[in-house]
Amino acid sequence: MEQTNLVGKRPMRVAALENQLDEWQASIDRTTVPTEVSISDATEQRLADLGYR
């Protein structure tokens, strides 16, 4: 399959997409907060059995 790199032909579009990506990544960083997870003893044991704990 032939591929063509069009980045050089559309610099303004590339810049706009990079800006959108940066904004999206920043929104993820702002909204990501640690959350406590509660799992049952049975689930905890199953995870241990599988080697995850």
FIDOFI-716233 format. One line per 4 residues: number of its first residue (from 1); for each residue x, y, z of N, C-alpha, C, O. Coordinates in Angstrom, 2 decimals. Atoms other than C-alpha are relative to their C-alpha. Example, Ala and Ser with C-alpha at 12.3 -4.5 7.8 and 13.67 -1.06 7.14 Angstrom:
2
1 = 0.89:-1.19:0.00:12.30:-4.50:7.80:0.90:1.20:0.00:1.94:1.18:0.66; -0.82:-1.19:-0.06:13.67:-1.06:7.14:-0.77:1.09:0.73:-0.26:2.20:0.90
//
This chain:
53
1 = 0.84:-1.18:0.00:0.00:0.00:0.00:0.89:1.25:0.00:1.79:1.36:0.82; -0.79:-1.22:0.12:1.42:3.36:-1.01:-0.47:1.04:1.01:-1.67:1.22:1.21; 0.32:-1.05:-0.95:1.58:6.12:1.59:0.68:1.28:-0.41:1.80:1.27:-0.93; -0.56:-1.30:0.32:2.14:9.81:1.08:-0.05:0.87:1.24:-1.09:0.97:1.89
5 = -0.06:-0.90:-1.14:3.26:12.20:3.80:-0.45:1.38:-0.45:0.24:2.04:-1.23; 0.58:-1.28:0.42:1.09:15.30:3.42:0.24:1.12:1.00:-0.28:2.22:0.83; -0.21:-0.99:-1.06:2.32:17.14:6.51:0.55:1.31:-0.57:0.08:2.38:-0.20; -0.59:-1.20:0.57:4.43:19.57:4.50:-0.93:0.79:-0.89:-0.73:1.98:-1.10
9 = 0.93:-0.66:0.92:1.56:20.37:2.17:-1.13:0.73:0.73:-1.76:1.61:0.15; 1.11:-0.60:-0.75:-0.93:21.35:4.91:0.46:0.45:1.39:-0.08:-0.02:2.39; -0.55:-0.37:-1.31:1.08:23.06:7.69:-1.02:0.63:0.94:-0.96:0.40:2.15; 0.99:-0.63:-0.88:-1.86:25.11:8.99:-0.94:-1.05:0.58:-1.32:-0.97:1.75
13 = 0.88:1.07:-0.48:-4.06:22.01:9.25:0.71:-0.84:1.04:0.13:-1.22:2.06; -0.80:0.78:-0.95:-1.28:20.09:10.99:0.10:0.75:1.32:-0.05:0.15:2.38; -0.10:-0.81:-1.22:-0.82:22.95:13.46:-1.32:0.00:0.77:-1.32:-0.09:1.99; 1.31:0.02:-0.65:-4.56:23.03:14.16:-0.26:-1.33:0.68:-0.77:-1.37:1.80
17 = 0.19:1.32:-0.59:-4.66:19.28:14.77:0.91:-0.20:1.21:0.49:-0.79:2.21; -0.90:0.10:-1.15:-1.61:19.46:17.04:-0.54:0.79:1.18:-0.44:0.35:2.32; 0.59:-0.82:-1.05:-3.31:22.25:19.00:-1.19:-0.72:0.64:-1.33:-0.71:1.87; 1.14:0.75:-0.53:-6.48:20.17:19.36:0.46:-1.15:0.86:-0.11:-1.42:1.92
21 = -0.54:1.11:-0.78:-4.43:17.22:20.56:0.55:0.49:1.33:0.31:-0.14:2.36; -0.54:-0.57:-1.24:-2.61:19.39:23.11:-1.13:0.37:0.96:-1.03:0.10:2.16; 1.14:-0.37:-0.84:-5.94:20.75:24.40:-0.67:-1.24:0.59:-1.05:-1.25:1.76; 0.63:1.24:-0.47:-7.39:17.25:24.65:0.84:-0.63:1.10:0.31:-1.05:2.12
25 = -0.88:0.58:-1.00:-4.36:15.96:26.53:-0.03:0.81:1.30:-0.02:0.23:2.38; 0.07:-0.85:-1.19:-4.50:18.93:28.91:-1.31:-0.22:0.75:-1.33:-0.17:1.98; 1.29:0.22:-0.67:-8.18:18.25:29.60:0.02:-1.31:0.77:-0.60:-1.42:1.82; -0.13:1.28:-0.70:-7.32:14.67:30.55:0.79:0.22:1.28:0.41:-0.29:2.34
29 = -0.84:-0.26:-1.17:-4.59:15.89:32.91:-0.77:0.73:1.09:-0.60:0.44:2.27; 0.76:-0.79:-0.98:-6.97:18.34:34.60:-1.08:-0.83:0.68:-1.38:-0.61:1.86; 1.14:0.72:-0.55:-9.78:15.86:35.11:0.38:-1.33:0.64:-0.47:-1.99:1.23; -0.43:1.26:-0.59:-7.72:12.88:36.23:0.36:0.21:1.46:1.26:0.98:1.79
33 = -0.27:-0.07:-1.44:-7.82:12.48:39.98:0.05:-1.41:0.54:-0.63:-2.30:0.03; -0.03:1.34:-0.59:-6.94:9.52:42.14:-1.35:-0.36:0.61:-1.98:0.47:1.27; 1.25:0.47:-0.59:-9.96:7.49:43.13:0.26:-1.30:0.74:1.04:-2.15:0.29; -0.15:1.21:-0.79:-10.20:4.83:45.77:-0.92:-1.08:-0.56:-2.08:-0.81:-0.88
37 = 0.78:1.11:0.54:-11.38:1.45:44.55:-0.20:-1.02:1.11:0.74:-1.39:1.81; 0.32:1.00:-1.01:-13.13:-1.00:46.82:-0.40:-1.29:-0.71:-1.29:-1.30:-1.55; 0.35:1.28:0.59:-13.20:-4.68:45.88:-0.24:-1.01:1.10:0.27:-0.88:2.22; 0.35:1.01:-1.00:-14.56:-7.70:47.66:1.20:-0.89:0.31:2.16:-0.94:-0.44
41 = -1.06:0.93:-0.39:-12.39:-10.22:49.49:0.15:-1.11:-1.05:1.27:-1.53:-1.34; -0.05:1.06:1.01:-13.31:-12.84:46.87:0.75:0.48:-1.25:1.54:-0.26:-1.83; -0.69:-0.56:1.15:-12.11:-10.57:44.08:1.48:0.16:0.30:2.33:-0.13:-0.54; -1.39:-0.16:-0.43:-8.95:-9.78:46.00:0.73:-1.35:-0.06:1.87:-1.43:-0.52
45 = -0.61:1.32:0.01:-8.28:-13.50:46.41:0.19:-0.51:-1.43:1.22:-1.11:-1.74; -0.10:0.45:1.39:-8.97:-14.21:42.73:1.15:0.70:-0.71:1.89:0.08:-1.48; -1.12:-0.73:0.57:-6.54:-11.49:41.70:1.33:-0.56:0.48:2.28:-0.68:-0.29; -1.21:0.61:-0.55:-3.94:-13.01:44.01:0.26:-1.35:-0.67:1.40:-1.67:-1.00
49 = -0.14:1.30:0.67:-4.59:-16.44:42.49:0.55:0.15:-1.41:1.31:-0.70:-1.90; -0.44:-0.24:1.37:-3.98:-14.97:39.05:1.36:0.69:-0.06:1.91:0.89:-1.14; -1.32:-0.62:-0.05:-0.76:-13.30:40.20:0.00:1.51:-0.10:1.05:2.10:-0.35; 0.08:-1.45:0.10:-1.99:-9.71:40.18:0.21:0.70:1.33:0.39:1.92:1.35
53 = -0.17:-0.62:-1.33:-1.64:-9.09:43.92:1.13:-0.64:0.73:1.43:-0.26:1.86
//
